[in-house]
């Protein structure tokens, strides 16, 4: 049985006062298992490019796993991501979790001149990317001809010393089936997949996995101390109320979670969750 992992989402904000490295160091001291960050390179608000930022975070920490939540496949050629991932995994001492997705924001693709894949093309590209990455990580030379991506007698050295886990953020039926067949983990978000829906999606993933172990990680926004919210996409309330709701997610099969602090004091929220909720949650899972 795979041990539960509890992670903390950190912001990619590059606004004055933002301190992603400080947030990650605090998360490590508080006992979180990993930190994660999203991939949205285009926008009007100042942000860091996620891979560059997480590399800086990895250099400033020693035990935390580092996760992309999730890297949009259409932004970067998969063979280059394979090389990038091996380097960061090696330099961090084997701490990378490579989160991938088919691509969420069509507006960002259009803005950066990348073209806008159809939903089917997004899933196809994600699947092809996984085959290319794992081929480059394992074979002396790797050739692959897909509908979206290709390689020709591609050599890549060194190979990873330890496996690089791939987690997918997926929702549609084809993508869920691909997750079960190919991925090491599945990380849906509460806002896009409410609990009952997420439980049904999880069954599709596990059915496609045919006995392969796939870690199910729920991405959960929270705010301890805030009144119970009308929005079901944020977990709020007293520490006990938050614990009860998180425990209900664990009962659905999400023994691992990634927590997204909301409100004006994200680091304070991370501290409260680590102090007042996670010790009891770890006992339950």
C-alpha positions as semicolon CSV with decimal commas, in nm:
position;residue;x (nm);y (nm);z (nm)
1;X;0,000;0,000;0,000
2;X;0,140;0,340;-0,098
3;X;0,196;0,584;0,185
4;X;-0,026;0,893;0,187
5;X;0,124;1,222;0,071
6;X;0,004;1,566;0,179
7;X;0,121;1,859;-0,030
8;X;0,089;2,236;-0,029
9;X;0,018;2,447;-0,335
10;X;0,239;2,753;-0,358
11;X;0,165;3,053;-0,574
12;X;0,367;3,144;-0,883
13;X;0,302;3,512;-0,816
14;X;0,595;3,742;-0,886
15;X;0,420;4,045;-0,734
16;X;0,605;4,253;-0,472
17;X;0,619;4,061;-0,145
18;X;0,563;3,718;-0,303
19;X;0,808;3,463;-0,165
20;X;0,762;3,116;-0,316
21;X;1,096;2,994;-0,182
22;X;1,003;3,110;0,167
23;X;0,665;2,940;0,132
24;X;0,834;2,616;0,031
25;X;1,086;2,631;0,314
26;X;0,801;2,690;0,559
27;X;0,613;2,393;0,411
28;X;0,918;2,173;0,461
29;X;0,952;2,282;0,822
30;X;0,581;2,220;0,879
31;X;0,609;1,861;0,760
32;X;0,434;1,874;0,422
33;X;0,547;1,600;0,185
34;X;0,555;1,806;-0,133
35;X;0,488;2,147;-0,278
36;X;0,317;2,208;-0,610
37;X;0,265;2,497;-0,847
38;X;0,051;2,559;-1,154
39;X;0,154;2,629;-1,513
40;X;0,002;2,948;-1,658
41;X;0,270;3,146;-1,842
42;X;0,038;3,402;-2,001
43;X;-0,159;3,666;-1,812
44;X;-0,175;4,024;-1,694
45;X;-0,068;3,950;-1,335
46;X;0,308;3,912;-1,268
47;X;0,402;3,544;-1,234
48;X;0,704;3,317;-1,251
49;X;0,743;3,046;-1,513
50;X;0,668;2,735;-1,311
51;X;0,965;2,514;-1,406
52;X;1,217;2,787;-1,338
53;X;1,049;2,870;-1,007
54;X;1,036;2,508;-0,890
55;X;1,402;2,462;-0,977
56;X;1,481;2,756;-0,748
57;X;1,255;2,602;-0,481
58;X;1,427;2,264;-0,512
59;X;1,767;2,427;-0,462
60;X;1,644;2,594;-0,143
61;X;1,493;2,280;0,015
62;X;1,626;1,935;0,091
63;X;1,342;1,689;0,156
64;X;1,025;1,820;-0,006
65;X;0,910;1,661;-0,326
66;X;0,851;1,916;-0,603
67;X;0,541;1,878;-0,823
68;X;0,413;2,053;-1,133
69;X;0,034;2,088;-1,093
70;X;0,012;2,035;-1,387
71;X;0,246;2,113;-1,674
72;X;0,049;2,195;-1,989
73;X;0,182;1,953;-2,251
74;X;0,122;2,186;-2,553
75;X;0,357;2,452;-2,410
76;X;0,678;2,248;-2,444
77;X;0,801;1,971;-2,677
78;X;0,774;1,645;-2,480
79;X;1,129;1,535;-2,561
80;X;1,260;1,859;-2,407
81;X;1,040;1,808;-2,101
82;X;1,191;1,461;-2,065
83;X;1,538;1,619;-2,057
84;X;1,428;1,898;-1,822
85;X;1,264;1,648;-1,589
86;X;1,567;1,421;-1,570
87;X;1,791;1,716;-1,487
88;X;1,565;1,854;-1,213
89;X;1,504;1,505;-1,072
90;X;1,879;1,439;-1,058
91;X;1,979;1,780;-0,920
92;X;1,707;1,764;-0,652
93;X;1,806;1,417;-0,534
94;X;1,510;1,240;-0,690
95;X;1,237;1,473;-0,564
96;X;1,045;1,557;-0,883
97;X;0,680;1,466;-0,938
98;X;0,599;1,540;-1,301
99;X;0,238;1,651;-1,320
100;X;0,104;1,672;-1,676
101;X;-0,220;1,779;-1,837
102;X;-0,359;1,810;-2,186
103;X;-0,385;2,188;-2,150
104;X;-0,655;2,393;-1,980
105;X;-0,645;2,746;-2,115
106;X;-0,715;2,785;-2,486
107;X;-0,673;3,161;-2,442
108;X;-0,313;3,114;-2,329
109;X;-0,230;2,885;-2,622
110;X;-0,378;3,139;-2,861
111;X;-0,196;3,428;-2,693
112;X;0,142;3,256;-2,725
113;X;0,083;3,155;-3,087
114;X;0,076;2,783;-3,011
115;X;-0,250;2,697;-3,180
116;X;-0,547;2,558;-2,993
117;X;-0,570;2,179;-2,988
118;X;-0,911;2,015;-2,988
119;X;-1,007;1,820;-2,675
120;X;-0,921;1,496;-2,856
121;X;-0,586;1,636;-2,968
122;X;-0,509;1,742;-2,610
123;X;-0,559;1,388;-2,482
124;X;-0,370;1,238;-2,776
125;X;-0,081;1,480;-2,718
126;X;-0,069;1,400;-2,346
127;X;-0,057;1,027;-2,414
128;X;0,211;1,067;-2,681
129;X;0,414;1,288;-2,448
130;X;0,417;1,016;-2,181
131;X;0,532;0,752;-2,429
132;X;0,810;0,980;-2,556
133;X;0,930;1,075;-2,208
134;X;0,938;0,721;-2,078
135;X;1,104;0,602;-2,399
136;X;1,381;0,860;-2,369
137;X;1,425;0,777;-1,999
138;X;1,467;0,406;-2,065
139;X;1,603;0,331;-2,414
140;X;1,945;0,407;-2,571
141;X;1,771;0,556;-2,875
142;X;1,402;0,617;-2,911
143;X;1,191;0,673;-3,221
144;X;0,822;0,754;-3,201
145;X;0,572;0,874;-3,460
146;X;0,246;1,005;-3,318
147;X;-0,025;1,230;-3,451
148;X;0,105;1,523;-3,241
149;X;0,470;1,452;-3,157
150;X;0,760;1,247;-3,288
151;X;1,122;1,159;-3,220
152;X;1,382;1,006;-3,452
153;X;1,660;0,791;-3,307
154;X;1,666;1,027;-3,009
155;X;1,940;0,962;-2,754
156;X;1,922;1,119;-2,409
157;X;2,179;1,075;-2,135
158;X;2,190;1,035;-1,847
159;X;1,885;0,827;-1,773
160;X;1,699;0,886;-1,444
161;X;1,860;0,709;-1,148
162;X;1,517;0,657;-0,992
163;X;1,171;0,656;-1,152
164;X;1,010;0,995;-1,217
165;X;0,643;0,963;-1,118
166;X;0,391;1,107;-1,362
167;X;0,064;1,243;-1,223
168;X;-0,214;1,351;-1,457
169;X;-0,481;1,614;-1,403
170;X;-0,764;1,470;-1,612
171;X;-1,145;1,470;-1,623
172;X;-1,294;1,340;-1,950
173;X;-1,357;0,970;-2,009
174;X;-1,076;0,920;-2,262
175;X;-0,831;1,108;-2,044
176;X;-0,935;0,914;-1,733
177;X;-0,881;0,586;-1,916
178;X;-0,536;0,704;-2,026
179;X;-0,459;0,798;-1,666
180;X;-0,539;0,448;-1,546
181;X;-0,339;0,289;-1,825
182;X;-0,028;0,509;-1,807
183;X;0,000;0,732;-1,500
184;X;0,146;0,686;-1,154
185;X;-0,099;0,934;-1,004
186;X;-0,422;1,122;-1,070
187;X;-0,476;1,474;-0,931
188;X;-0,823;1,619;-0,997
189;X;-0,935;1,944;-0,835
190;X;-1,233;1,982;-0,602
191;X;-1,359;2,277;-0,805
192;X;-1,372;2,078;-1,129
193;X;-1,471;1,742;-0,981
194;X;-1,697;1,756;-0,671
195;X;-1,665;1,456;-0,438
196;X;-1,938;1,233;-0,579
197;X;-1,826;1,302;-0,935
198;X;-1,461;1,254;-0,840
199;X;-1,542;0,917;-0,683
200;X;-1,704;0,799;-1,007
201;X;-1,408;0,930;-1,207
202;X;-1,172;0,747;-0,974
203;X;-1,353;0,422;-1,047
204;X;-1,296;0,481;-1,420
205;X;-0,927;0,539;-1,357
206;X;-0,889;0,226;-1,147
207;X;-1,089;0,015;-1,392
208;X;-0,853;0,120;-1,671
209;X;-0,553;0,055;-1,447
210;X;-0,643;-0,317;-1,428
211;X;-0,462;-0,368;-1,100
212;X;-0,185;-0,112;-1,150
213;X;-0,152;0,116;-0,849
214;X;-0,246;0,476;-0,927
215;X;-0,213;0,729;-0,646
216;X;-0,531;0,939;-0,619
217;X;-0,454;1,292;-0,500
218;X;-0,734;1,544;-0,441
219;X;-0,647;1,910;-0,503
220;X;-0,835;2,096;-0,227
221;X;-0,865;2,474;-0,165
222;X;-0,922;2,551;0,204
223;X;-0,952;2,831;0,457
224;X;-0,956;2,744;0,826
225;X;-1,158;2,982;1,042
226;X;-1,366;3,120;0,758
227;X;-1,743;3,076;0,783
228;X;-1,887;2,777;0,605
229;X;-1,886;2,885;0,242
230;X;-2,171;2,862;-0,003
231;X;-1,918;2,742;-0,260
232;X;-1,856;2,368;-0,230
233;X;-1,521;2,412;-0,406
234;X;-1,347;2,550;-0,092
235;X;-1,323;2,363;0,239
236;X;-1,389;2,609;0,521
237;X;-1,481;2,621;0,888
238;X;-1,323;2,526;1,219
239;X;-1,027;2,287;1,229
240;X;-1,265;2,006;1,324
241;X;-1,502;2,091;1,039
242;X;-1,212;2,097;0,794
243;X;-1,083;1,766;0,930
244;X;-1,425;1,607;0,894
245;X;-1,459;1,717;0,533
246;X;-1,108;1,604;0,441
247;X;-1,172;1,270;0,611
248;X;-1,478;1,228;0,391
249;X;-1,254;1,273;0,084
250;X;-1,017;1,007;0,218
251;X;-1,314;0,771;0,258
252;X;-1,382;0,815;-0,115
253;X;-1,032;0,688;-0,191
254;X;-0,829;1,010;-0,188
255;X;-0,572;0,915;0,075
256;X;-0,333;1,181;-0,062
257;X;-0,421;1,548;-0,103
258;X;-0,274;1,875;-0,224
259;X;-0,392;2,173;-0,018
260;X;-0,444;2,518;-0,167
261;X;-0,458;2,790;0,101
262;X;-0,701;3,073;0,024
263;X;-0,761;3,409;0,190
264;X;-0,523;3,694;0,275
265;X;-0,268;3,486;0,474
266;X;-0,172;3,170;0,282
267;X;0,131;3,092;0,496
268;X;-0,072;3,131;0,814
269;X;-0,333;2,896;0,669
270;X;-0,063;2,642;0,586
271;X;0,061;2,661;0,945
272;X;-0,288;2,614;1,091
273;X;-0,359;2,316;0,867
274;X;-0,026;2,153;0,958
275;X;-0,077;2,216;1,329
276;X;-0,449;2,168;1,384
277;X;-0,566;1,927;1,113
278;X;-0,297;1,717;0,946
279;X;-0,181;1,520;1,252
280;X;-0,532;1,381;1,298
281;X;-0,584;1,336;0,924
282;X;-0,266;1,132;0,895
283;X;-0,397;0,899;1,167
284;X;-0,718;0,845;0,968
285;X;-0,550;0,759;0,639
